[in-house]
Amino acid sequence: MNNKAFASHADLAKKTISFERLSDNAYAYTAEGDPNSGVIIGDDSVMVIDATATPAMAQGLIQAIRSVTDKPIRHVVLTHYHAVRVLGASAYAAHGAVNIFASRGTLELIAERGQADMDSEIGRFPRLFQSAEDIPGLTWPTIVFERELTLHLGSLEVKLMHLGAGHTKGDAVAWIPSQGICFSGDLVEYNAGVYTGDAHLAQWPATLDALEALQPRQLVPGRGPALKTPEDSRAGIAYTRRWVQTLYGCAQQGVREGKSLREVYAATRQAMDPEFGHVFIYEHCIPFDVSRAYDEASGIEVPRVWTAQRDRDMWSALND
């Protein structure tokens, strides 16, 4: 076994953060392929969609919010359970946060593998976990919904919806029906790597179909720029669909032909590198993605838990 470092360990460049106004109520907080967050400002309170990775990193988002409103940040939405999205949630308590929302599937994943995922992600991508020592522990939702929950921030209606499995089994989106604005979490990525290490790849395209049926006029993906037209929103969904279907198709073919994981990894890269090889975090994502695709194509329906040790073993096996 070699000791080749994760690709993300070399990703040290500071990203330019953007805080873009999408409407009178909605903002996108994006950072050149790093995890995005969203903000919805209602009549009486603020909702944050995805809390950032650490309390220290949440301060940047809080400062951005405070540049446009002094309303209390009462609501935090977890689009899914990954550590890089949720572990900054404790920072919002000082600004009024009382509700942390998640789907039932996300709650189950936190209970099942939250600590392992936290340890795994911090080890994989240290730049995204500034001042990780200040994280008080796992983030647990206070309000859990099965399929859909409608909230009213004063007169503004916001729907939280679990449209189906995809990036994880518990993915949720935040939707402003009156404005056609969707915060998709990692169900959609654009011009960035699509991490699928905990995905349900066979189900993901149908979930994208359900999202596309909403006909979003603007869409904030989990990574990549805010998509501010209906055409760009469809392009983001189509980009994610191509990644997922190409990845899973390569794995299915490889398993049918009796190929090893290493052989499928090589074939998948040959298929995907030309279109996707240049995007943010591609090199970080693709070994984890192929590992999960190979498992699912081999009949392993429930994604195996990633641990810090499994991460290292997989990385060495595919990158020596």
C-alpha positions as a printed NumPy array, in Angstrom:
array([[  0.   ,   0.   ,   0.   ],
       [  1.334,   3.467,  -0.812],
       [  0.756,   6.678,   1.09 ],
       [ -0.418,   8.89 ,  -1.758],
       [ -2.41 ,  11.759,  -0.245],
       [ -6.031,  12.471,  -1.119],
       [ -6.333,  14.87 ,  -4.049],
       [ -8.139,  17.274,  -1.72 ],
       [ -5.028,  17.633,   0.469],
       [ -3.428,  19.608,  -2.357],
       [ -6.519,  21.822,  -2.727],
       [ -5.327,  24.698,  -0.568],
       [ -6.194,  27.764,  -2.64 ],
       [ -8.629,  30.175,  -1.072],
       [-11.912,  30.416,  -2.971],
       [-13.706,  33.633,  -3.836],
       [-17.033,  33.755,  -2.024],
       [-20.086,  35.293,  -3.691],
       [-23.311,  36.39 ,  -1.991],
       [-25.829,  36.926,  -4.764],
       [-29.349,  38.295,  -4.527],
       [-31.808,  36.118,  -6.432],
       [-34.988,  37.925,  -5.352],
       [-36.315,  40.157,  -2.581],
       [-36.171,  37.081,  -0.338],
       [-33.485,  34.721,  -1.615],
       [-29.688,  34.754,  -1.741],
       [-27.018,  32.298,  -2.875],
       [-23.753,  31.898,  -0.953],
       [-21.296,  30.206,  -3.314],
       [-17.53 ,  29.708,  -3.477],
       [-16.057,  28.407,  -6.752],
       [-16.943,  24.762,  -6.318],
       [-16.872,  24.647,  -2.516],
       [-20.149,  23.728,  -0.777],
       [-22.9  ,  26.299,  -1.27 ],
       [-25.465,  27.597,   1.192],
       [-28.722,  29.437,   0.656],
       [-30.57 ,  32.154,   2.514],
       [-34.3  ,  32.914,   2.555],
       [-35.44 ,  36.117,   4.268],
       [-39.079,  36.174,   5.281],
       [-41.179,  38.888,   6.894],
       [-40.066,  38.054,  10.399],
       [-37.091,  35.684,  10.235],
       [-34.295,  34.149,   8.181],
       [-33.783,  30.572,   6.985],
       [-30.327,  29.159,   6.192],
       [-30.097,  26.186,   3.842],
       [-26.965,  24.173,   4.702],
       [-25.069,  25.45 ,   7.683],
       [-21.406,  25.219,   6.466],
       [-18.761,  22.871,   7.855],
       [-17.735,  24.494,  11.141],
       [-18.957,  27.249,  13.484],
       [-15.962,  29.353,  12.423],
       [-16.843,  29.028,   8.747],
       [-20.472,  29.849,   9.481],
       [-19.365,  33.316,  10.583],
       [-18.758,  34.315,   6.979],
       [-22.311,  33.409,   6.025],
       [-23.693,  35.132,   9.115],
       [-21.797,  38.304,   8.21 ],
       [-23.221,  38.164,   4.693],
       [-26.737,  37.811,   6.097],
       [-26.166,  40.7  ,   8.47 ],
       [-25.148,  42.872,   5.525],
       [-28.727,  42.691,   4.226],
       [-30.964,  42.084,   7.276],
       [-31.01 ,  42.158,  11.055],
       [-33.907,  39.688,  11.337],
       [-33.259,  36.647,  13.557],
       [-31.875,  33.537,  11.879],
       [-34.519,  31.201,  13.245],
       [-34.37 ,  28.276,  10.823],
       [-31.579,  25.992,   9.587],
       [-32.296,  23.381,   6.902],
       [-30.052,  20.35 ,   6.431],
       [-30.449,  19.223,   2.82 ],
       [-28.628,  15.996,   3.811],
       [-26.31 ,  14.667,   6.494],
       [-22.763,  15.175,   5.163],
       [-20.461,  16.836,   7.686],
       [-19.353,  19.604,   5.363],
       [-22.972,  20.793,   5.176],
       [-24.132,  20.56 ,   8.759],
       [-21.461,  20.895,  11.428],
       [-21.545,  24.698,  11.484],
       [-25.137,  24.705,  12.723],
       [-24.291,  25.583,  16.327],
       [-23.118,  29.051,  15.262],
       [-26.656,  30.177,  14.457],
       [-28.001,  29.702,  17.98 ],
       [-26.59 ,  33.067,  19.008],
       [-28.581,  34.666,  16.188],
       [-31.941,  33.212,  17.119],
       [-31.916,  29.765,  15.524],
       [-34.468,  27.512,  17.19 ],
       [-35.403,  25.072,  14.405],
       [-33.154,  22.621,  12.558],
       [-35.049,  20.809,   9.807],
       [-34.167,  17.538,   8.073],
       [-35.867,  14.653,   6.349],
       [-36.473,  11.345,   8.089],
       [-33.813,   9.74 ,   5.916],
       [-31.249,  12.328,   6.969],
       [-32.013,  11.757,  10.656],
       [-31.522,   8.018,  10.164],
       [-28.189,   8.557,   8.413],
       [-26.918,  10.843,  11.177],
       [-27.788,   8.181,  13.748],
       [-26.259,   5.388,  11.692],
       [-23.053,   6.945,  10.375],
       [-22.784,  10.59 ,  11.423],
       [-19.655,  10.228,  13.543],
       [-17.884,   8.028,  11.008],
       [-18.745,  10.521,   8.275],
       [-17.493,  13.436,  10.372],
       [-14.149,  11.738,  10.983],
       [-13.908,  10.658,   7.352],
       [-14.665,  14.056,   5.816],
       [-12.354,  16.018,   8.09 ],
       [ -9.54 ,  13.639,   7.175],
       [-10.25 ,  13.833,   3.473],
       [-10.624,  17.587,   2.985],
       [ -9.012,  19.608,   5.8  ],
       [ -9.335,  22.992,   4.047],
       [-13.113,  22.769,   4.283],
       [-13.043,  22.318,   8.077],
       [-11.431,  25.45 ,   9.471],
       [-11.22 ,  25.393,  13.283],
       [-12.723,  21.911,  13.381],
       [-11.794,  21.7  ,  17.048],
       [-14.674,  24.107,  17.795],
       [-17.355,  21.748,  16.436],
       [-19.43 ,  20.74 ,  19.487],
       [-20.469,  17.405,  18.006],
       [-22.958,  16.041,  15.515],
       [-25.791,  18.284,  14.328],
       [-29.202,  16.813,  15.122],
       [-32.464,  18.066,  13.625],
       [-35.193,  19.331,  15.928],
       [-37.974,  18.983,  13.318],
       [-38.135,  15.965,  11.006],
       [-40.442,  15.5  ,   8.021],
       [-41.22 ,  12.508,   5.845],
       [-41.959,  13.853,   2.354],
       [-42.945,  17.528,   2.537],
       [-43.253,  20.331,   5.048],
       [-44.751,  23.756,   4.321],
       [-43.533,  26.739,   6.325],
       [-44.586,  30.364,   6.328],
       [-41.96 ,  32.989,   7.072],
       [-44.655,  35.586,   7.566],
       [-46.364,  35.827,   4.18 ],
       [-43.645,  33.92 ,   2.318],
       [-44.353,  30.216,   1.736],
       [-41.384,  27.822,   1.714],
       [-41.674,  24.111,   1.062],
       [-39.127,  21.552,   2.23 ],
       [-39.43 ,  18.438,   0.07 ],
       [-37.881,  14.997,  -0.033],
       [-38.341,  14.136,  -3.711],
       [-36.529,  10.807,  -3.573],
       [-33.111,   9.294,  -3.069],
       [-30.098,  10.507,  -4.987],
       [-26.942,  11.97 ,  -3.478],
       [-28.08 ,  10.271,  -0.24 ],
       [-31.274,   8.526,   0.797],
       [-32.464,  11.614,   2.672],
       [-31.953,  14.492,   0.23 ],
       [-34.247,  17.479,   0.634],
       [-34.754,  20.678,  -1.348],
       [-36.034,  24.07 ,  -0.254],
       [-38.544,  25.573,  -2.687],
       [-40.141,  29.017,  -2.878],
       [-43.225,  28.317,  -5.03 ],
       [-44.167,  31.95 ,  -5.612],
       [-40.738,  32.738,  -7.051],
       [-39.728,  29.457,  -8.643],
       [-36.48 ,  29.359,  -6.647],
       [-34.992,  26.023,  -5.601],
       [-32.106,  25.263,  -3.256],
       [-31.249,  21.712,  -4.299],
       [-28.404,  20.726,  -2.012],
       [-26.193,  18.117,  -3.644],
       [-29.001,  16.615,  -5.695],
       [-27.689,  19.003,  -8.344],
       [-24.142,  20.166,  -8.983],
       [-22.867,  22.289, -11.846],
       [-19.334,  22.687, -13.195],
       [-18.048,  20.808, -10.165],
       [-17.501,  17.227,  -9.114],
       [-20.616,  15.255,  -8.193],
       [-19.782,  13.259,  -5.092],
       [-21.675,   9.936,  -5.109],
       [-19.962,   7.952,  -2.357],
       [-23.239,   7.584,  -0.43 ],
       [-25.568,   7.721,  -3.417],
       [-28.45 ,   5.693,  -4.741],
       [-27.428,   5.934,  -8.371],
       [-30.259,   3.933,  -9.944],
       [-32.852,   6.163,  -8.245],
       [-31.124,   9.504,  -8.705],
       [-32.312,  10.245, -12.297],
       [-35.985,   9.835, -11.307],
       [-35.443,  12.216,  -8.394],
       [-33.917,  14.715, -10.823],
       [-37.009,  14.281, -13.005],
       [-39.198,  15.198, -10.02 ],
       [-37.056,  18.244,  -9.342],
       [-37.147,  19.317, -12.976],
       [-40.942,  18.974, -12.956],
       [-41.056,  21.888, -10.504],
       [-39.771,  24.003, -13.414],
       [-37.395,  26.108, -11.334],
       [-36.749,  29.59 , -12.623],
       [-33.593,  29.779, -10.512],
       [-31.657,  26.992,  -8.827],
       [-28.83 ,  27.022,  -6.297],
       [-26.902,  23.741,  -6.653],
       [-24.847,  22.127,  -3.923],
       [-21.663,  23.158,  -5.692],
       [-21.066,  25.533,  -8.563],
       [-22.54 ,  28.89 ,  -9.514],
       [-26.112,  29.954,  -8.848],
       [-28.241,  29.141, -11.885],
       [-30.327,  32.229, -12.477],
       [-32.486,  31.361, -15.484],
       [-34.81 ,  28.459, -16.321],
       [-32.389,  27.417, -19.073],
       [-29.404,  27.37 , -16.731],
       [-31.423,  25.482, -14.114],
       [-32.227,  22.772, -16.659],
       [-28.569,  22.698, -17.711],
       [-27.501,  22.069, -14.104],
       [-29.954,  19.201, -13.752],
       [-28.837,  17.752, -17.092],
       [-25.159,  18.022, -16.085],
       [-25.801,  16.058, -12.909],
       [-27.873,  13.47 , -14.764],
       [-25.079,  12.9  , -17.32 ],
       [-22.524,  12.413, -14.54 ],
       [-24.69 ,   9.941, -12.639],
       [-25.786,   7.934, -15.676],
       [-22.314,   7.774, -17.226],
       [-20.764,   6.711, -13.926],
       [-23.349,   4.049, -13.156],
       [-23.452,   2.801, -16.741],
       [-19.705,   2.187, -16.7  ],
       [-19.983,   0.301, -13.431],
       [-22.895,  -1.836, -14.65 ],
       [-21.017,  -2.78 , -17.797],
       [-17.854,  -3.567, -15.861],
       [-19.645,  -5.774, -13.357],
       [-21.44 ,  -7.637, -16.161],
       [-18.062,  -8.292, -17.767],
       [-16.511,  -9.471, -14.509],
       [-14.026,  -6.612, -14.292],
       [-12.26 ,  -5.634, -11.086],
       [-12.783,  -2.321,  -9.306],
       [ -9.461,  -1.067, -10.667],
       [-10.461,  -1.99 , -14.218],
       [-13.819,  -0.263, -13.859],
       [-12.077,   2.796, -12.418],
       [ -9.843,   3.015, -15.488],
       [-12.762,   2.54 , -17.895],
       [-14.888,   5.106, -16.068],
       [-12.131,   7.686, -16.191],
       [-11.753,   7.065, -19.907],
       [-15.466,   7.797, -20.343],
       [-15.733,  10.747, -17.943],
       [-12.41 ,  12.578, -18.068],
       [-13.056,  14.271, -21.431],
       [-16.215,  16.065, -20.23 ],
       [-15.671,  16.36 , -16.499],
       [-11.957,  16.003, -15.814],
       [-11.343,  19.759, -15.566],
       [-14.038,  20.659, -13.016],
       [-13.557,  21.479,  -9.332],
       [-12.849,  18.447,  -7.081],
       [-13.116,  15.931,  -9.925],
       [ -9.942,  14.142,  -8.854],
       [-11.172,  14.011,  -5.278],
       [-14.63 ,  12.647,  -6.14 ],
       [-14.027,  10.083,  -8.844],
       [-12.402,   7.275,  -6.772],
       [-15.187,   7.462,  -4.17 ],
       [-17.786,   7.66 ,  -6.938],
       [-16.537,   4.61 ,  -8.8  ],
       [-16.299,   2.649,  -5.553],
       [-19.952,   3.304,  -4.772],
       [-21.07 ,   2.693,  -8.366],
       [-19.229,  -0.632,  -8.419],
       [-20.884,  -1.629,  -5.136],
       [-24.371,  -0.712,  -6.333],
       [-23.901,  -2.442,  -9.671],
       [-22.744,  -5.505,  -7.704],
       [-26.008,  -5.562,  -5.726],
       [-24.992,  -3.625,  -2.598],
       [-28.122,  -1.49 ,  -2.3  ],
       [-27.32 ,   0.333,   0.947],
       [-24.134,   2.41 ,   0.662],
       [-21.363,   1.103,   2.875],
       [-20.183,   3.432,   5.631],
       [-17.066,   5.382,   4.818],
       [-14.575,   5.45 ,   7.653],
       [-11.209,   7.166,   7.786],
       [ -9.528,   3.767,   7.345],
       [-11.754,   2.705,   4.46 ],
       [-11.039,   6.049,   2.762],
       [ -7.296,   5.441,   2.938],
       [ -7.53 ,   1.825,   1.819],
       [ -9.681,   2.691,  -1.191],
       [ -7.508,   5.648,  -2.181],
       [ -4.348,   3.579,  -2.057],
       [ -5.927,   0.724,  -3.997],
       [ -6.992,   2.968,  -6.872],
       [ -4.159,   5.5  ,  -6.915],
       [ -0.912,   3.578,  -6.442]])
